[in-house]
Structure formats: structure tokens, C-alpha cells
């Protein structure tokens, strides 16, 4: 019963949209509202006011509010940068730099490199999605494919970066060094990244940059270069976005691209454009707290570990646990925090290598986070590209690939040294 709110959401939003072949028929905000109301209704043993209080605590928890502040700043930056011409100039620069036949694999490599440097998939998506949209408009490429390329590449660094929250949490809960986890994890996912890169080379062979490109307006590119540079330098993502907003406003006003009040207006429009994401984040946080309060995650944990009797089963249970926790929390860091101690107990009991367990926790959580339509990454990419999350899901080759290779690494006992 504790898990049924999640089922209500999936049926109401995903299944209904597929059956009707219309992903706009049921707004995702309405699907979450109905699921949230149902989650409150099925909670027993306390008055309605207390149930609503628990729901509100989940909606307003630290991680959810942090995502909302990022959404607000990201909307303000994206809109003010677009209004002064930064996106068009950055797209033009990208088309100049990348070989004409390598736009798609080049975009994937750029997302991989940036996410590996900054350690955050959300920051990478915020920086690159507007550029990807511009490339799709300039080249006539399929927009969901281009956006999914950025989303997929962003999870490469989310999974491997030394400064990624998931890496830090996975290694801390399993008691291993980040360097050791990186060595094991890279052996698992780098082959998947290479296969996906080859796929993008094949898929992108018909995507070519226009031959009559205008000259690059470098001054308009500065806000994006600053955002990427400060993010790579390790600055907090909120400070990075604030720097981008100030640069976009300063260059826009001094260059005569808009006046002071138009800058304010563009920021306001950008923030309003993120309203759906903010509403979804609040309602998802509240609903998922009710699932936790009613024992949904504890129930899954006990059921999944009941019949484990060997190393393969133990590793599979670790992967299943962190995926289910991610489906229920829509946050891979929180999912690892939730099941990390349980995974450590399983590893100790069955003699698993803690370096591989940390890698499996991180990889399976990134796989789950990468494919759910209500995760922060997918919602951010959808909001910036004006697509439905489900339109992007079919093109998420890298998240699907790391899910497959992680499963294969368990079944084939790979890497052998750590299995």
C-alpha cells in the first residue's frame, strides 16, 4: 500500500499518455497532484492535519528546496542570456568549432567532459541544453535526440567525477577510496560510453552544420564561457548561475541588446517558465515522504534481501535496492544515502568487494535517475527545451547502456579482480 502512490502516478501519467499517444493529455502537475492526494489519503494512524504536515516536510526538505533555488536561477540565466543573444552566439561558435559531420558525438563528448569536471548532471544540462536546442534549430536535427545526447553525457560525470555527490556518498557508505571506486567504475561504464559514442557517430552522419555561418560574436558568448569555466573550477552551481546572470545582464545592457527593465523582464519570464518544475518538485517531495513514512522503502529492502544466497544475488540486490529507492525518491544521491548502509551490511555478509559495491550503487542509481521522467535532470532538460520528458526518454542511449553493462558486470563477475 505504501508504494501505490507511485503506481498511481505511473499509470495516470506514463501509461495513459502511451495509450492515448498524446503526452500532453495528462499534465505532469495534475498527475502528481492526484498521486499526492492519494498518498495522504491512504496514510493511517494520524489526523489529516498531521498527514499534511508530514507531506509539507517532505516537499520542503533541504534537497528539494536546493533544487528549486537552482531551477529559479537557471530559468533567470537561460532567459536573460537568450534575450541578449548568448545562445545564438554560442550555437554559432559550436558549429564553427566542431567538424561538420561530428556535431552529435561532439556534443556528447562535451557533456561528458563538463559533467566529469563539475561533478553535476544538473549543472551540465543547464549549461548545454539551450545550446543543444539552438543546434537542432540550425541543423534541422531531431530535437529530442539532441537534448537526450546532453542528458546522457551529463550522467557520465555524475557517475565518475571525484566531486560528484553520488561518488562521495557511495564511497563514504562503503568505506573505500574515491580513486579505487573510480578505477572499478570506469572499467564498467567507459565501454558503454565508447559504444554510445560510435552510435552517435552513425546517427549524426546526416547532421551537418550550415555552410553559410555568420562570424562568431565573442562578447555574447562570454556568459556561457564564464558559466562553464566557473563550474569546471568547482564553484557552487548557484554561484555559477548568479555569475552568469550578472554577466548576461551587464553585457546585454552595455551592448544595447536590451535595457535594465527588459533584463528584469527576461529574468521574470525565465523564472515563470520554471514554475511547472517547481510545482512538480514540491509535490514529488511530499508524495515520496509519505511513501517513506508508510514504510515503502523498508518493505522493498526486506523483500529484496530475503532470498539472497550468493555473491551474484547480493550484488543484484544492491542494484535493485538503489534503483527502487531512486524511483521512490527521484534523487540518486538520496537513494544511495538511503540504501548505502544496507548495501554495506550485504557486502560484509556475502564478502563483496566494497569498491565494486560503491560502483554498482552509483551506476545503478544513475541509470534509474537517467530514465525516470520525473527526475530533476529530465525535468530541467524538458523545461529548457519545451519538450515533454517522455519525448526525450526514447533517445537516452547512455543511461540505458550503463544499466545494461552494470547488470552484465554482475552476471559475468566483471571486473574479475573485484568480483
C-alpha positions in Angstrom: 0.0 0.0 0.0 2.9 2.4 0.8 4.1 2.1 -2.8 0.8 2.5 -4.6 1.0 6.4 -4.9 4.0 5.8 -7.2 1.9 3.3 -9.2 -1.0 5.8 -9.4 1.4 8.4 -10.8 3.0 6.0 -13.4 -0.4 4.7 -14.6 -2.0 8.2 -14.7 0.9 9.9 -16.5 3.0 7.4 -18.3 0.6 4.6 -19.2 -2.3 6.9 -20.1 0.0 9.0 -22.3 1.3 5.9 -24.1 -2.2 4.5 -24.6 -3.6 7.8 -25.9 -0.4 8.5 -27.9 -0.5 12.0 -26.5 2.0 13.1 -23.8 0.2 16.4 -23.2 -3.2 14.8 -22.4 -2.4 14.5 -18.7 -0.2 17.3 -17.4 2.5 16.0 -15.1 1.5 18.5 -12.5 -2.0 17.1 -12.4 -0.7 13.5 -12.2 1.5 14.4 -9.2 -1.4 16.3 -7.6 -3.7 13.3 -7.8 -0.9 10.9 -6.6 0.0 13.2 -3.7 -3.7 13.5 -2.6 -3.9 9.7 -2.8 -0.7 9.3 -0.7 -2.1 11.5 2.0 -5.5 9.7 1.9 -4.1 6.2 2.4 -1.9 7.2 5.4 -3.5 5.9 8.6 -3.0 6.4 12.3 -2.8 10.2 12.4 -5.2 13.1 11.9 -5.4 14.8 8.5 -3.5 17.9 9.8 -0.6 15.7 10.8 -0.5 13.9 7.5 -0.5 17.2 5.6 2.3 18.4 7.9 4.4 15.3 7.0 3.7 15.9 3.4 4.8 19.5 3.7 8.1 18.4 5.4 8.8 16.2 2.5 8.0 18.9 0.0 10.2 21.4 1.8 13.2 19.3 2.8 16.7 20.6 2.2 17.4 18.7 -1.0 14.1 19.7 -2.6 14.5 23.3 -1.8 18.0 23.3 -3.1 16.8 22.0 -6.4 14.1 24.7 -6.5 16.7 27.5 -6.0 18.7 26.0 -8.8 15.6 25.9 -11.0 14.9 29.6 -10.3 18.4 30.8 -11.1 18.7 28.5 -14.1 15.5 30.0 -15.5 16.6 33.6 -14.9 20.0 32.9 -16.5 18.7 31.0 -19.5 16.1 33.6 -20.4 18.3 36.7 -19.8 21.2 35.0 -21.8 18.8 34.2 -24.7 17.4 37.7 -24.7 20.8 39.3 -25.3 21.8 36.7 -27.9 24.1 34.5 -25.9 22.5 31.2 -27.0 22.6 32.0 -30.7 26.2 33.2 -30.5 27.2 30.0 -28.5 25.5 27.8 -31.0 27.3 29.6 -33.8 30.6 29.1 -32.0 29.9 25.4 -31.5 29.0 24.9 -35.2 32.3 26.7 -36.1 34.4 24.5 -33.7 33.0 21.0 -34.2 33.6 19.2 -37.5 30.5 19.4 -39.7 29.8 15.6 -39.5 30.7 15.3 -35.8 28.1 17.6 -34.2 26.2 14.8 -32.3 29.3 12.9 -31.0 31.0 16.2 -30.2 28.0 17.3 -28.1 28.1 14.0 -26.3 31.8 14.3 -25.5 31.3 18.0 -24.4 28.6 16.9 -22.0 30.8 14.0 -20.7 33.8 16.3 -20.2 31.9 19.1 -18.5 30.0 16.8 -16.2 33.2 15.0 -15.2 34.8 18.3 -14.4 31.9 19.9 -12.5 30.5 16.7 -10.9 26.9 17.6 -11.5 24.5 16.4 -14.2 22.0 19.2 -13.5 24.7 21.9 -14.0 25.8 20.3 -17.3 22.2 20.2 -18.5 21.6 23.8 -17.5 24.7 24.9 -19.5 24.4 22.8 -22.6 20.6 22.2 -23.2 20.0 25.7 -24.7 23.0 25.3 -26.9 21.7 21.8 -28.0 18.3 23.4 -28.8 19.9 26.0 -30.9 22.0 23.4 -32.8 18.8 21.4 -33.5 17.1 24.6 -34.9 20.1 25.4 -37.0 20.7 21.9 -38.4 17.2 20.5 -38.6 18.2 17.6 -36.3 15.6 15.8 -34.2 15.3 17.9 -31.0 14.6 15.1 -28.5 17.7 13.2 -29.8 19.9 16.3 -29.4 18.6 17.0 -25.9 18.9 13.4 -24.9 22.5 13.4 -26.0 23.3 16.2 -23.5 21.3 14.4 -20.7 23.1 11.1 -21.3 26.5 12.7 -21.4 25.7 14.6 -18.1 25.4 11.3 -16.3 28.9 10.2 -17.3 30.4 12.7 -15.0 27.6 12.3 -12.4 28.7 8.7 -12.2 32.5 9.1 -12.3 33.5 12.6 -11.1 35.5 12.8 -7.9 33.4 15.8 -6.8 30.0 14.2 -7.6 27.7 13.9 -4.7 26.9 10.3 -5.7 30.6 9.3 -5.8 31.2 10.9 -2.4 28.2 9.2 -0.8 28.8 5.8 -2.4 32.4 5.7 -1.2 31.7 7.0 2.2 28.9 4.5 2.9 31.1 1.6 1.6 34.3 2.7 3.3 36.5 2.9 0.2 38.7 5.5 -1.5 37.3 7.6 -4.4 40.3 6.7 -6.5 39.7 3.0 -6.1 36.0 3.4 -6.9 36.8 5.4 -10.0 39.1 2.7 -11.3 36.5 0.0 -10.9 33.6 2.2 -12.1 35.4 3.4 -15.2 36.0 -0.3 -16.2 32.3 -0.8 -16.1 31.0 2.3 -17.8 33.7 3.5 -20.2 33.0 0.6 -22.6 29.3 1.7 -22.6 30.4 5.3 -23.3 32.5 4.2 -26.3 29.7 2.2 -27.8 27.3 5.1 -27.4 29.8 7.4 -29.0 30.1 5.1 -32.0 26.3 5.1 -32.2 26.2 8.9 -32.2 28.8 9.0 -35.0 26.5 6.8 -37.1 23.3 8.7 -36.2 25.0 12.0 -36.7 26.4 11.4 -40.1 23.5 13.2 -41.8 23.6 16.2 -39.3 25.7 18.9 -40.9 26.4 22.5 -39.9 25.1 25.1 -42.3 27.8 26.2 -44.8 27.0 30.0 -44.6 27.7 30.5 -40.9 27.9 34.2 -39.7 31.0 35.3 -37.8 31.1 34.5 -34.0 30.1 37.3 -31.7 32.5 36.6 -29.0 31.2 39.1 -26.5 27.8 37.4 -26.4 29.5 34.0 -25.7 31.1 35.3 -22.5 28.2 34.4 -20.2 28.3 30.8 -21.3 32.1 30.5 -21.3 32.0 32.0 -17.7 29.4 29.5 -16.6 31.3 26.6 -17.9 34.7 27.9 -16.7 33.5 28.7 -13.1 31.6 25.3 -13.0 34.8 23.5 -14.0 36.7 25.4 -11.4 34.5 23.8 -8.8 32.3 26.8 -7.8 28.9 26.1 -6.2 26.3 25.7 -9.0 24.1 28.5 -7.6 27.1 30.9 -7.5 27.9 29.9 -11.1 24.4 30.7 -12.3 24.4 34.0 -10.4 27.7 35.0 -12.2 26.1 34.1 -15.5 23.0 36.2 -14.8 25.1 39.3 -13.9 27.3 38.9 -16.9 24.4 38.4 -19.3 22.7 41.5 -17.8 25.9 43.6 -17.9 26.8 42.7 -21.5 23.2 43.0 -22.6 22.8 46.5 -21.2 26.2 47.9 -22.1 25.9 46.4 -25.6 22.5 47.8 -26.2 20.8 44.5 -26.6 18.2 45.4 -24.0 17.8 48.0 -21.2 17.7 47.5 -17.5 14.0 46.8 -17.2 14.0 44.5 -20.2 16.7 42.5 -18.4 14.5 42.2 -15.3 11.5 41.2 -17.5 13.5 38.5 -19.2 14.6 37.1 -15.8 11.0 37.1 -14.7 9.9 35.3 -17.8 12.6 32.7 -17.2 11.6 32.1 -13.6 7.9 31.8 -14.6 9.0 29.3 -17.2 10.3 27.0 -14.4 7.0 27.1 -12.5 5.9 23.7 -13.6 9.3 22.2 -12.5 9.0 23.9 -9.1 5.4 22.6 -8.6 6.4 19.1 -9.6 9.4 19.1 -7.3 7.3 20.2 -4.3 4.6 17.6 -4.9 7.0 14.8 -5.6 9.0 15.6 -2.5 5.8 15.4 -0.4 4.5 12.3 -2.0 7.8 10.5 -1.7 8.0 11.4 2.0 4.6 9.7 2.5 5.9 6.6 0.8 8.9 6.6 3.2 6.7 7.3 6.2 4.4 4.4 5.4 7.3 2.0 5.2 7.5 1.6 1.4 11.3 1.6 1.1 11.8 -0.6 4.2 9.3 -3.1 2.7 11.3 -3.2 -0.5 14.5 -3.7 1.3 13.3 -6.7 3.4 11.7 -8.4 0.3 14.7 -8.0 -1.9 17.2 -9.4 0.5 15.0 -12.3 1.7 16.3 -14.9 -0.7 19.8 -13.8 -1.4 22.3 -16.7 -1.0 25.4 -15.8 -3.1 27.6 -13.0 -4.4 25.7 -12.5 -7.7 22.4 -12.4 -5.8 23.9 -10.0 -3.2 25.2 -7.6 -5.9 21.9 -7.8 -7.8 20.0 -7.0 -4.6 22.3 -3.9 -4.1 21.5 -2.7 -7.6 17.7 -3.4 -7.3 17.6 -1.6 -3.9 19.2 1.6 -5.1 17.1 1.6 -8.3 13.9 1.2 -6.4 15.0 3.8 -3.8 15.7 6.2 -6.7 12.3 5.5 -8.3 10.8 6.4 -4.9 12.9 9.5 -4.2 13.7 10.8 -7.7 17.2 11.7 -6.4 20.2 9.4 -6.9 22.2 10.9 -4.0 19.3 10.4 -1.6 18.8 6.9 -2.9 22.4 6.0 -2.2 22.2 7.6 1.3 19.0 5.6 1.9 20.4 2.1 1.0 24.1 2.7 1.4 24.3 1.3 5.0 22.1 -1.7 3.9 24.3 -2.3 1.0 27.4 -2.3 3.3 25.8 -4.9 5.5 25.0 -7.1 2.5 28.6 -6.7 1.3 30.0 -7.7 4.7 27.7 -10.7 5.0 28.5 -12.1 1.5 32.1 -11.0 1.2 31.7 -8.5 -1.6 34.4 -6.0 -2.6 33.4 -2.6 -1.3 34.9 -0.9 -4.3 32.6 -2.7 -6.7 29.6 -2.3 -4.4 30.2 1.5 -4.4 30.5 1.4 -8.2 27.3 -0.6 -8.5 25.4 1.8 -6.2 26.5 4.8 -8.2 26.0 3.2 -11.6 22.6 1.7 -11.0 21.3 4.9 -9.3 22.5 7.0 -12.3 20.7 4.5 -14.6 17.5 4.8 -12.7 17.8 8.6 -12.3 18.6 9.0 -16.0 15.4 7.3 -17.3 12.6 8.4 -14.9 10.5 11.2 -16.4 10.1 13.0 -13.0 13.8 13.3 -12.1 15.4 16.7 -11.7 17.6 16.2 -14.8 14.8 15.2 -17.1 12.5 17.9 -15.9 15.3 20.5 -16.3 16.1 19.4 -19.8 12.4 19.2 -20.7 11.7 22.7 -19.3 14.7 24.3 -21.2 13.8 22.6 -24.5 10.0 22.9 -24.2 9.6 19.1 -24.6 7.7 16.5 -22.6 10.1 14.3 -20.5 8.6 11.2 -22.2 9.6 12.6 -25.6 13.3 12.5 -24.5 13.2 9.1 -22.9 13.4 7.1 -26.1 16.7 8.6 -27.0 18.6 8.2 -23.7 21.1 5.7 -25.1 23.8 6.3 -22.5 21.7 5.8 -19.3 20.2 2.6 -20.9 23.7 1.4 -21.8 25.2 1.8 -18.3 22.2 -0.1 -16.9 22.9 -3.0 -19.2 26.7 -3.0 -18.6 26.2 -2.8 -14.8 23.9 -5.9 -15.0 26.4 -7.7 -17.2 29.2 -6.9 -14.8 27.3 -8.6 -12.0 26.3 -11.7 -14.1 29.7 -12.2 -15.6 31.6 -11.3 -12.4 33.4 -8.4 -14.1 35.9 -6.8 -13.4 37.2 -10.2 -12.2 39.7 -8.8 -9.7 36.9 -7.0 -7.8 34.3 -9.8 -8.0 
